[in-house]
Amino acid sequence: MFYSLLALLAVRQLGTSKHTGALALFDREFAKTGAFPRQLSRSLHLAFDRRQTYDYGEMAQVTPQIANQAIAEAKVFVAAAESHLRSLGHLASASESDSS
């Protein structure tokens, strides 16, 4: 999700040195403007919070349910980012990339 987010920011020539800054830019540039559904912002924030907890917090076990939910939300986010980038001409269409 994060690298998809960075690609979205890059095409607008936006950047930040912190993950939280990237989240704030996504909210400002994409979620609040309606370019992306607010649910994708919530998914992005939840993924970031979970990463912070599981990477840096106390030992916590990730349940299969949480893992499956995170994977499903990541797939939706990445697909939306790809679609947006494709609509701007920054990615080849699926049929174009299949033929190469």
Secondary structure in CASP SS format (residue, H / E / C, confidence):
PFRMAT SS
TARGET T0000
AUTHOR 0000-0000-0000
METHOD secondary structure of the structure
MODEL  1
M C 1.00
F H 1.00
Y H 1.00
S H 1.00
L H 1.00
L H 1.00
A H 1.00
L H 1.00
L H 1.00
A H 1.00
V H 1.00
R C 1.00
Q C 1.00
L C 1.00
G C 1.00
T C 1.00
S C 1.00
K C 1.00
H H 1.00
T H 1.00
G H 1.00
A H 1.00
L H 1.00
A H 1.00
L H 1.00
F H 1.00
D H 1.00
R H 1.00
E H 1.00
F H 1.00
A H 1.00
K C 1.00
T C 1.00
G C 1.00
A C 1.00
F C 1.00
P C 1.00
R H 1.00
Q H 1.00
L H 1.00
S H 1.00
R H 1.00
S H 1.00
L H 1.00
H H 1.00
L H 1.00
A H 1.00
F H 1.00
D H 1.00
R H 1.00
R H 1.00
Q H 1.00
T H 1.00
Y H 1.00
D H 1.00
Y H 1.00
G C 1.00
E C 1.00
M C 1.00
A C 1.00
Q C 1.00
V C 1.00
T C 1.00
P H 1.00
Q H 1.00
I H 1.00
A H 1.00
N H 1.00
Q H 1.00
A H 1.00
I H 1.00
A H 1.00
E H 1.00
A H 1.00
K H 1.00
V H 1.00
F H 1.00
V H 1.00
A H 1.00
A H 1.00
A H 1.00
E H 1.00
S H 1.00
H H 1.00
L H 1.00
R H 1.00
S H 1.00
L C 1.00
G C 1.00
H C 1.00
L C 1.00
A C 1.00
S C 1.00
A H 1.00
S H 1.00
E H 1.00
S H 1.00
D H 1.00
S C 1.00
S C 1.00
END
